[in-house]
């Protein structure tokens, strides 16, 4: 038996966690959603389960983990918004199997991260971190040794996606040579040159910057072996995911002088609040820039993220369109003014569409338009009907809900 989620807007509860930018609240309010529970912090799992149990739409950032167990208890949930680039904190398969599309903002903080990386390239190349630390202690470290321009140097970008390409464009504008390595074939921007292997990139780059997702393949992508392959004195920047770099190995490489400095914005385990202490073996090194996961933390980025993800959630809630979802069949739908739209999310099994159509045929209801997309696990059918009264559409939805294999049904009117 599928889950019933046909409600008026003022009854749809929106839960926003972790101080999501108020642009998201404004967007929901402007669209007629007034039942908003706004929380400034992430919630412990017990509290999260209690809050999410009655929520229809949930928005999170990076500190809220939506696990299989959480989805099992979130019976009213119809959509999740990750207000950032990453979706690692969500069990995407569990979400899909519960009929819950997940949306994110893959581009909104691209520029913010890229600008931070470029700033760190300059600071590391000029030896600013250690000179600044010395000045705070009253020591005057005015010396040319260890300070170089970035012009003419080689920047190696590992992961040539949206952020990696932006970093490359900015670096070229400063006169750097740009090389990159990606597991997929990517079109070069500007004069950036692809290299076939990570090893080849590490051997050539004066500065290496990482822009890869968190996967089994990228776990400790930069470990003891890879750090040893870097040019002596080269710098390393990680603003991607905390598990990508083996920080203990990096500490040893910095201590030995193999790596000449680093900038780290993400960590395998991060403090849960500003009151907790950051634990990392890199704290002892003055030629290391440590920042508290702020790559995308600019006013502009957060405002853009708030607006973008809220718009996707609103469009799905109002219209049923799943364009931009990271775990759901992609369906771009037209407006349905004057029609009742029924949504049917089901296991991807033979005969499901025939069963859906039989419901309308038996009720002698004409289908004005129909959309179906599937992936390996689920199917998403959208049916528009002309002229049906609301009670009739509710009865149709109930019949759809009774089809074996149904995960969730909704009625939009």
N, C-alpha and C positions, 0 to 999 in steps of 0.2 A: 504494500500500500504506500503510495507516494505521500509527500507532505503538502498540505494545503497552505498557500500563501497568497490569497487574494484579499487585499486590503486597500482602503482609502489612504491617501498620502499622510493625513494627520495621525494615522494609526501605525504607520511604518516607523519603527524605532531605529534610529541611527546612533551607533556607538563609535565615538572617535577617541582614540587613546594617544598618549605620549605627546601632548601639546601640538597636535597637527595645526598647521597655520590656519588662522581664522578665515582665510579666503575660502576654505572648504565649507565652513559653517555658512558663510555668506551665500555660497553657491547653492547649498541645500535649501536655505531659507527662501532664496529667490525662486526656487523651483517648487515651493509649497510644502517642504518638509520641515516641520516645526518640532517634532518629537526627537530632540537631539540630546544625547548624554555625552557631555564633553569632559574628558579626564585628562589632567595634565601629565600624568605619569603612566608607565606601564603597570599592569596589575599582576600580583602573584597569581599562580595558576588557579588556586581555589577561588579567588575573587574574580578572576577572568572568566571562569566557567559560569559563575553566578550572573555576571553582567551580560555575558554573551548569550545566555540561555533564552533571554527574552528579546534579543536584538535581531533585526532583519538585515541590516547593513552594518558592517564593521570596518573601521579604518584604523590601521596600525602603522607604526614605523618599524624600527629594527629590533626593539627590545621585547616585543610580544610574540611568543611562540604559539602558533595555531597548529596543534598536533592532531593526530588521528583521534585521540580521546576527546579533545576539545570539540572537534566537528561532530562527534557522536552525540554530544550533549547539546549542541546548538541546533535544535530542531526547527527553529523559525528562520534561520539564517538563509538569505538568498544571494548575497554577494559580499566579497571582501575586497577592500582597497588597500594596497601596500603603497604608502605615501613616500616613495623613493624609487630607486632603480631596482634594488634586489628584492627577491621573493624567497630567499633561503629560509626565512622564519616561518614559512607556511608549508604544510604538507599538501602539495598541489594535487597529488593523486587522491588523497582522502577528500579534499575539497570537491574535486570533480565527481567522485563517486557519490557524494552527497548532493550533487546538483548545484554546486556553488562556484560560479566563475570568479576568478581572481584577477584584479586589474592593478597595474602599476604605472609609473611614470618613467619610461626608459630614457627620456631625453632631457627632462626638465632641469636637472642639476649638472648636465654635462659641462657647461662652461665653467661653473664654479669649481668643479674638481680639476679641470684642465688648468685654470689659472693658479690654483694652489700648487700644482705640480711644477709649473713653470717657475713660480716664485722659489720653490725649494731647489730647483736645478741651479738657479743663480746663487742662492744662499750657500748651498753646499760647495759650489765651485769657487766661491770667494772665501770659504772658511769662516763664514759669519757665525755659525752656532758656537764654536769654541772661543772666538774672539769676543762675542757678546757675553758668554759665561765668565770669561776672564775680566771683562770690564765691570761686571756686577760685583766682582770681588776686589775691584780697585786696581787690577793689573792692566797695564798698557801693552797690548800685543800688536803694535804697528809694524808689520813685516810683510814683505812680498811673498816669501816662501809659502807655498800651498794655496795661493790665490790666483785663479786663472779666469779669463773671460770665457763665456760660453760660445762666443762666435768661433766658428771653425771646428768646434768639438762635435763628437758623434753621440747622438741620443738614440738609445735602443729601446724601442717600445715593444713590450710583450703583451699581445692582445690588441689588435688593431680594429676595435669596434668604435662606438660613438665617441667615447672619451679619448681613446687612443688616437683617433684621427684628429680630433681637436688639438690635442697636445702636440701632435706632429706639425700641424699648420702654424701654431703659435711659435714652436721652436724654430721652424724654418724662417719665420719673420725676424727672428733674432740672429739669424746667420748660422744656425746649427745644421749639421748633416743629420738626416733622420733615416734610420733603418728600423725595420719592424719584423716581427715573427708572429704568425697566427696559424692555428691549426686548420683554418679555412682560407681559401683563396679570396683575397680582398683587393679591391681596386685602390691603387695608390693615389693619395692626394698630393698635389705639389710635386716635389722631387723625391719624396720618400721612396726608399728602396726595400723591397721584401728580401728577407734572407730565409734560407730553407730550413735551418735548424736553430733551436735555442742556443746550442753550443756556439754556433757561428756568430750569433748576435752578441753573446757574452764576451767573446774574444775581441770584438771590435769596438764595443761601446765604452765611452767615457762615463756616461750616466745611463743606468738601466731603470726604466719605470714600468711597473706592472699594472695591467688593466684587464684582468681575467675574472671570470666568475668562480664561485666556490663549487668545485666538483671533486670527485674522487681523483680525477686526472690532475687537478691543480693543487692537491694537498701537498704541502712542502715542495712546490714546484721549484723554489729556490732553497735547496738544502746544502749540505756540506759539499757535495760534488759540484753543484752548479756555482756556488760561491767561489770555489777554487778555480773555476774556469774564467772568472771575470778578470779583466785587465787589472794589474796591480795598482791600487789606489783609486779604482773606479768607484762611483757612488751608486747607491741603490735606493729607489723610492718605491714604497708600496702604499697605494691609496685604493686598493681593490678589496681584498678579503683577508682577514687576519690569519687564516690557516695556510695561505699561499707561501709564506716565508717561515722557515724554521728559525725562530728568533735565537735559540741557544747557539745554533751553528753560525748565525750572523754575528752574535756577540764575539764568538771566537775569531771569526774572520776580521772583525774590526780591531780586536785586541792585537792580532798578528800583523796588522797593516795591509792585509790582502785587500780588504774593502776600506776605502778612504773616508767613508762617511755614509750616513743613511738618513732618510726621512720616512717615518712610519706613522700612518694615520689610523691603522686598523690592527687589531690584536686578536689572538685566538680566544682569549677570555677578557671581556671588557667589564669595567665597573658598572654595577646596575644603577648607580646614581652618582651625582657629583660629590657626595659625601664619602664615597668609598675610594680606597687607594688603588692606583694603577700599579700592578705588579708585572715587571718585565726586566729581563737581564740587561736591557739597553740603557737603563737609567744612569749607569755609571759613566757613560761615554759623552763627552761634551761636543763631539763632532757628529752627534745624532740629534735630529729634530724629532721630537715626540709631540704629536698633536692628538687630541681626544676625539677621533672619528668625526672631523669637521669638514671633510672634503666637499660635501654638498650642503653644508650649513651656512648658507648666506640668505639674507632676507629675500633676494630675488628668486633664488632657487626654491626656497620653501613656499613662497607665494605661488610660483608657477606650478609646483607639485600639488599644492592644495587645490588649485583650480582645475588642473588637468585630471587628477584622479577622481575628484568629486563629480566632474562632468561625465566621466565614463560610468560611474556608479548610478548617477541620475538617469542617464540615457538607458542603461540596462533596466532599471526599475520602471521607468516610464514606458519604454518602447520595446524592450526585450533584445536590443542589439548587443551582441557580444564582441564587436570589433575592438581589438586591443587587449582581450583577455589572454592570459599566459597559459591557461590550462583547459580551455573550452573550445568546442567547434566555433569557428568564426562566422557569424551571420550579421551582415549589415542590412538593417531593415528600414523600409520607408515609414512615414507617419501612418497612423491607423485611425485618423479622424473619421467618425461616423461608423466605425466598425468595432466589433469586439474581437480582441486578439487573445487566443489561448496558446499557452506555452506548454510543451510537453517534453520533459527531460527523461530519458529512459536508457536502460542498458542497450548497448548496440547488439541486438539479436535479430535474426531473420524474422520477418513478418510483422515487425513493430509498426511500420507505417500503414500496413494493411489493417491492423487492429485499430489504429487511430482513425483512419478514414471510415471504418465500419461504424464507429460511434456517430459520426455525422450523417452517414447514409441511413442508419436506422431511425435517426431523429428527423430525417427529411430536411436537413439543413444544408443550404448551398454554401460551398467554400468559395470565397471570392479570391483568395490567394493562399499559397502554402509554400513554406520554406523548410528545407531539411539539410542539416549538415551533421556528419558523424566523424568520430575519430575511433581509435582502437577500442575504447572502453564505453563511450556513451554516444547517444544520438540526441539531437536537439531539433525538435519540430515546432514550427510556428504556424498557426492556422488563423487566418482572418475570416470572419463571417459577417455578412451584411444583415442589418436589420433585426438581429436577434435581441429580444428583451433581456434585461439583466438576469431575471430568474431562469430564463432558458439557457443562457450562457453558463450560469452557475451549475445547472443540471448537467450540461455537457462536460464541464470541468470535472464534476464528480464522476461521471462515467469514464473520462480519460484517466482519472486517478485510480480507478479500479482495474485498469489493464495490467496484467502480470508483466513485470519488468519495469514498471513506472518508478522513477526516482522522485520526481517532483512535478507538480503542475502549478500554473499560475494563470490568472485571468486579468487582462488589462482592458479597460473600457473607458 
